[in-house]
Amino acid sequence: MTNNWEFTEVWIDPMLSPPYLLLLLCDNKKNCQIYDPKQGDKVVFSSNNYGSPRLGLIN
């Protein structure tokens, strides 16, 4: 199985103990998904651009 992920980011909330992590993966068509490792790598947000996931988590 191959993937088409163009880039990934790890988001960390260091104020919690242990720190809370989220993984953002975006493909070459700018489709982005946020995965939550604490929820069994469940997709917690999907979007067709990079800006929406960031705004969705802030709000």
C-alpha positions in Angstrom: 0.0 0.0 0.0 1.4 3.4 -0.9 0.4 6.8 0.4 0.3 10.2 -1.2 1.1 12.3 1.8 3.0 15.4 0.9 3.8 16.6 4.4 3.0 15.9 8.1 2.9 18.0 11.2 2.8 17.0 14.9 0.9 19.3 17.1 1.7 19.2 20.8 0.0 20.7 23.8 2.8 20.8 26.3 0.6 22.2 29.1 -0.8 18.7 29.7 1.0 15.8 31.4 1.7 13.8 29.4 1.6 16.2 26.5 -1.3 15.8 24.1 -0.4 15.1 20.5 -2.3 15.4 17.2 -1.0 14.4 13.8 -1.8 16.5 10.6 -1.3 14.8 7.3 -1.9 16.5 3.9 -1.6 15.0 0.5 -0.4 16.4 -2.8 -4.0 17.6 -3.6 -4.0 19.6 -0.3 -6.5 17.2 1.4 -5.7 17.3 5.1 -6.7 15.0 8.0 -6.0 15.3 11.7 -5.5 12.0 13.6 -5.7 11.6 17.3 -3.4 8.9 18.7 -5.3 8.8 22.0 -8.4 7.8 20.1 -6.8 5.0 18.2 -5.5 7.2 15.4 -9.1 8.2 14.6 -9.6 11.0 12.0 -11.0 13.9 14.1 -11.0 16.5 11.3 -10.8 16.4 7.5 -10.6 19.3 5.0 -9.6 20.0 1.4 -7.2 22.8 2.4 -4.4 23.4 5.0 -6.0 26.4 6.8 -9.3 24.8 7.8 -7.9 22.1 10.2 -5.9 24.8 12.1 -9.0 27.0 12.4 -11.2 24.1 13.4 -9.0 23.3 16.3 -8.6 26.8 17.5 -12.3 27.5 17.6 
